[in-house]
Amino acid sequence: MSSDLVLDSGPDFDAQRTIALVDDDRNILTTLSIALQSEGYATRVYSDGEAALAALRSNPPDLAVFDIKMPRMDGLELLRRLRETSSLPVIFLTSKDEEADEEVGLAMGADDYISKPFSQRLLLARIRAILRRAGPVQDSGGEAPEAATSDSMVIERGRLRMDPARHQVTWGGKPVSLTVTEFLILEALAARPGVIKSRNQLMDAAYPDDIFVDDRTVDSHIKRLRRKFRAVDNDFGAIETLYGAGYSFSDG
């Protein structure tokens, strides 16, 4: 295996989506590549950020998975430079002590992050969710397909505006960067203001394919959502807790 680049592709057929993996841990690269190919994806594998950048620019995949901590060029720098020319969907792999890096990455345009050690099933579910939102393959210049410009799915609740087609959220006109999981939880709440959603219902909305997560995971996502909205509005209180029942969204 080359120290800079390994190309490892699954079977070639027209409808196949391509996932790029960038990580200096070769065991992770090999394991994820095999798992993704078994699900029908083609993979391109890179163990160095510098080599990955040139390849991602010249021949963009449908989605990329970056490790944050890498030598020569880390995942944050790779994302920063990629975002100069591309809106390629990106998922970060992070360690538990990298919360600050996670926030920076999301602000720079990452679509989601998963903490190590992680479940392959969870990563596959996140990939599927992001690709569904991305729709048709985007070009390297980041132009979105025309069909994604429709306002028919936009959710507006008071100061909240959610655009699922673009995966964009604003509060009082100010952008709020959310992961796919956070977006799906908020969307489930905002779709029916005032209606109490149990933790199980929110888990079903955010974690398809029967992936098990415990109640504390949903609570953690709610806390992170509140923190992100309070960063743009100290008085944010639209997500209400109903102890023993779940959560609801208030658009008042």
N, C-alpha and C positions, 0 to 999 in steps of 0.2 A: 504494500500500500504506500503510495507516495505521501510525503510529508505535507504536500500542499493541496493536492487534489485527487480525489478518487471519483470516477464516474461509474455508477452502478445502476443500471436501468432495468426496470421490469419489462414485461412483454409490451410490444408496440402495437397499440390500436388507437383509432382516431379519437374515441371519446375519453381516453385516459387522461387523468390529471397528473401533473408533475409536481413533486414536492422536493425542494432543496433542503438539505440538512447541513448545518454548519456547526461543528463542535470539534474541539481538539481531543476529546475522549473517543478513541476509535471503537471501543466496545459499544458505546452508545450509538455511534454512527451505524455500526454493523447491525445491532439489534433493531434499531428503529427502521433501518432500510428494509430488513427482512419483513418486519411487521407491516410496513406500509405496502410493500409489494404483494403481500398475501391478501391485502384488502383491495388490490387492483390498481394501485398508484404506481407510476414510474418515479424513480428517485434519482437525484443527483447529490453526491456526497462530497463535502469539502471539509478539510481539517484545518483550514487557515482562512481568516477573514479577508486578507488581501487577495488571495486567489479567487475566493468566492465573489468578491465585489465585481471584478471584471466579467466573470461568467454570468452573474445575475443581471448585469446591465446589458450584455450583448445578446443573451438568450434567456429571457426571464421565464421562470417556472410559473405555476399557478399560485404557489404559496411557499414560504420559506420558514424554517424553524432554526433560530439562532441560539446558541449558548451565549450568555453575557460575558463570562470570564474566559478569554482566549488570548494567547500570546500574539504579538505583532500588531494585530488589530482586533479589539474586543467587539462584542456584539453591539454596544451602543454606538461606537464610531462607525461600524459597518452600516447600521441603520441610518445614522445621520447622513452619511455620504450617499447611500442608496436613495434616500428621500429627496435628494437634489433633483433627481430625474424620474423617479418611479413611485407608484403607489402600491407596489406589490404587497399583498397581505403577509404579515410577519407575526409569528408567535415566538416569545422568548422562553428559554429554559433558564431558571434562576435557582439560586440557593436560598435557603430560608433567611439568611442574614443580608439579603440584597434588596430589601424593600425600597430603599431610596433609589436604587437603580431601576427598579420596576416602575416607579412613578416617573422617572426621567424618560424611560423608554416609551411609556404610554403617551407622555406629552409630545414626544418626537414622532409619534405615529405608529407605534406597535399596536397590533390588534388584540393581543392577549398575552398572558404569561402563565407558565405552569412551574410550580416549585419542585425541585428535586428533593428526594426521590419521588418519581411520579408514576402514575398508572398509564400504561400504553393505551388502554381503553379510553381513558379520559383525554389523552392527547388526540387520539383518532376522532373522538366526538367533537373536540374543539376544532379540528381541521375541517370536519364535515360541516359544522355550523358556519365557519368563516367562509368556506367555499360556496355554501348556499347563499350567503349574503353578497358575496362578490359577484355571483352570477357568471356570465360569459367571461372568458379570459380577457384581461386588460392588457393593453400594450405597455411597452416600457416607459412611455411618456406619461402614464398614469391617467389616460383619458378613460372615463367611465362610459359604458355603453349607453346609448341614448335612452333605452328602456328604463334605466335606473333613475332617470330624472323626474319620473312621475311623482306628483304630490298625493296620489290616492291613498298611500299608506302612512302619510305623515300623521303623527299623534301630537295634538296641541292641548295641553291641560294647564290653564293658568299661565305661569311663567315658563313652563316646560314645553320644549319642542323636541320631538324625536323623529328622525328620518331614518327608518330601517334600511332603505335602499342604499343610503350612503353611510350608514352606521355613524350618524352624527347626532349629538345631543347638545342643546343649549338651554341655559336657564337665565331668563331675563336678557336674552341676546348674547350671553357670554358662553363660549364653548366649554364643555365638560368632557374630558377624555375618559371613556369607559372601556373595560374589557368586554368581550363577547358575553361572558357569563353575567357581568353586572348589567349590561344592556338588556339581556333577556329577562332578568329578574325585574328590572325597572319597567320594561315594556309590559310584563304580565300585571304589574301593579297599576300602571297608568292607564291600561286599556279599559279598566272599570273602576274609576275613582270611587272611594268610599266602601268598596266591597272588600271584605277581609279575605286575604289569601293565606292559607295555612303554609307552614314550611314545606309540607309534602307537595303542595300545589306549585310552590316556587321552585322546588327541586325538579319537578317534572318539566317545568318551563325551561329551566336552564341546563339540565343534564339529561339529554335524550338517551335512548338506547339502554334504559334500565341500569344506568351507572349509579351505584350506591354512594351517597354522601350522607353524613350525619347532620343533625340539626345545627350544630355549631358552625358548620361550613356556611350554611345560609345566613346565620347571624353575622358571621365575619364579613360576608359580602355586603350585607345591609350596613354594617358599620363603615365599611370602606366607601359605599355609595354616599352615605351622609357626610363623611369627611370631605369627599371630593366636591359635593355641592356647597358645603359650608366654606370651602376655599374661595368660592366666587360670591357667596352670600352668607354672611354670619348668622342671619336669621332663618336660614332654611329649616323647615320643619314639616315638609310635605309627606315624608314617609313616617307613618305613625305605627307604634308598637301596641298591639292589643295582647297583653300578657296572657299566655295560655291558649291563645287563638291563632295569632300570626301577625301579619302586617297589612296595612292598607295605605293607599295614596290619596291625599287630599289636595284638590286643585283650588281650594278657596284661599 
